[in-house]
Amino acid sequence: MTDNPETLWHQFDEERRRAASSKDAEALRIKYLGKKGPLSALLKTLGSLPPDQRKTAGEAINRLKARLEQAVEQLIAEFAEREADAALRADLPDPTLPGTVLPMGSLHPVTQIGLEVAAIFLSMGFFLAEGPEAEDEYYNFEALNVPKHHPARDMQDTFYLENGQVLRTQTSPVQIRTMEMIKPPFKMIALGKVYRRDSDITHSPMFSQMEGLVVGENVSMADLKGTLAAFAEKMFGRRPTRFRPSFFPFTEPSAEMDVQCIFCEGKGCKVCKNSGWMEILGCGMVNPRVFEAVEYDPEKYTGFAFGMGIERMAMQRFGIDDIRLLFGSDIRFLRQF
Ligand code: DAH
């Protein structure tokens, strides 16, 4: 190659400019600093030099060797860093790509309506009470003025459990449980599942009810009407309502409340079965016999109660005609709410 350290450096310098990777740099090291390289060759020529020149020539070669070594190391280190960097970058996600769209869940229409109804009564100062779904016959029937073998039991076809309890057929037993625990005056609601042996397009063996009970001194039918009218307006908007006489064993007098159909404005349609009205709840003044069962003085206290079906209310609100859709878990149906 050359026997001159200066020329050798220039040659190296040229080549290192062309190096493009740590591999090239490594090849340069072998080429210039390897056993068969020009530096070894130069060192070998020392012996043939006259003794007075050996020292300076030897020193020049050693300086070149150190310089080459340092330059090659630096080159390798630079490329190594750049390559590691590039490798990292190649693995980075591309921040300009659109993100993964996560499917959003939402509340079931029955849950939505239940929470909405509860929120309206809570805003009026009612509190939320609870009771068990596996209930004693006493709470579900007897204390509510429905004795055994009384025809009123046929209004609600009951699931009997092996232990003698029943699956509650209504949330009304929560009235009794609440009155056993606290003294009037109070305003309570209860929201929960109830069960009946019943299944068709408007009945499901399990459904949800919201119960309400107000007890105090001088609670009147006017309070009942005012409270429920205010509820209906918040729930269905300002529209005509009406009360029809009805019968429930635990209230006397009893009524059912209708609001004008929200779909046809009273003209008659599929949702209201052409009546122009939607029946939204049952209600009445608490029967004194119920107060006797919980040892409230019927001379001192009066009260009103009401109960409504949450699925039916969801069907009325959303115009759904088959209750089974609400229990079908069909995501295409549920997505609409
Ligand atoms: N428990 C009744 C039912 O399941 C609904 C009901 C009607 C509840 C009138 C009440 C009421 O509290 O006063 O059909």
Residues whose N, C-alpha, C, O or C-beta is under 5 A from the ligand:
A	BS01	DAH	T169 Q170 S172 G212 F248 T251 G282 C283 G284 A305 F306 G307
